[in-house]
């Protein structure tokens, strides 16, 4: 199988190549980059030099490149507003498309209001499948176009999926859901902005887009679909961490006065049920201790356990004093939050083992 990657020299493109280097079903990878035309992929990642499945960087010349492109799968690692120009042509050519941007994640009106970009391929929005396998696996298998989720959205949606059911919403918790997420700097991509300089980030924490972040509508849009929760609202605040990669998300759910630990136990049982067969979701802490008597002290979430993996770790905790549930979710923003999840989607679309190329252990 041949893979094309448009925008292969950015962080998500490099991570895709790193994963595909060891993917047993991928014979050839054709990377496109205006910056590195004609050069070997080793100029962006030296560890790729010895893999003969990678072609040199090809020039990306917009529509002309798309017209000539002939691959089985194409990853679009392009800025918002670009994928909508090319996705239709690629699909017509019989090429499976996985879009890493936000172009097909939202309804057209919400997208335009959020990203301030006119959507020119609204006919494809309904066809696009939101690429979160733990929720939409069966639709992904038959999809021609995947809208790969945002990194913050992945962490928040997987953390909230178990509690955002109509029966829990109506019985147990109020309208208050607070999502406090912290991310490494790679989430901003390869930018030369003053605020992303090492001297600005080091020994610093920087909340940003506090009043509105563009992943908030994405989180709400998907969670509202899960169980017809039309009025669900999320308060979302991101913070920049002085690290290169990783997202840790603290989610606060305030329970109704007549709810408590018994309801929390029911919710944890539901989480165990929905994630029991999910290889890339690992429940830790109170979720497991309530049901298998594992000590919570030995299973605390920390970023280093998920970095360089396609895993999402989730824990549920009960705060009796404030009568709230605290859900903690952790992922690698470049893998489960981007390129790893994209390959997971590709595996499903092509009827491969869903774990192919993604059996990566984490560590320090």
Secondary structure by P-SEA (a helix, b strand, c coil): cbbbbcccccaaaaaaaaaacccccccbbbbbbcccccccccccccccccccccccbbbbcaaaaaaaccccbbbcccccccccccaaaaaaacbbbbbccccccccaaaaaaaccccccccccccccccccccccaaaaaaccccccccaaaaaaaaaacccccaaaaacccccbbbbbbbbcccccccccccccccccccccccccccccccaaaaaaaaaaacccccccccbbbbbbccccbbbbbbbbbbbcccccaaaaaaaaaaaaaaccccccccccccccccccccccccccccccccccccbbbbbbbbbccccbbbbbbbccccccccaaaaaaaaaaaacccccccccccccc
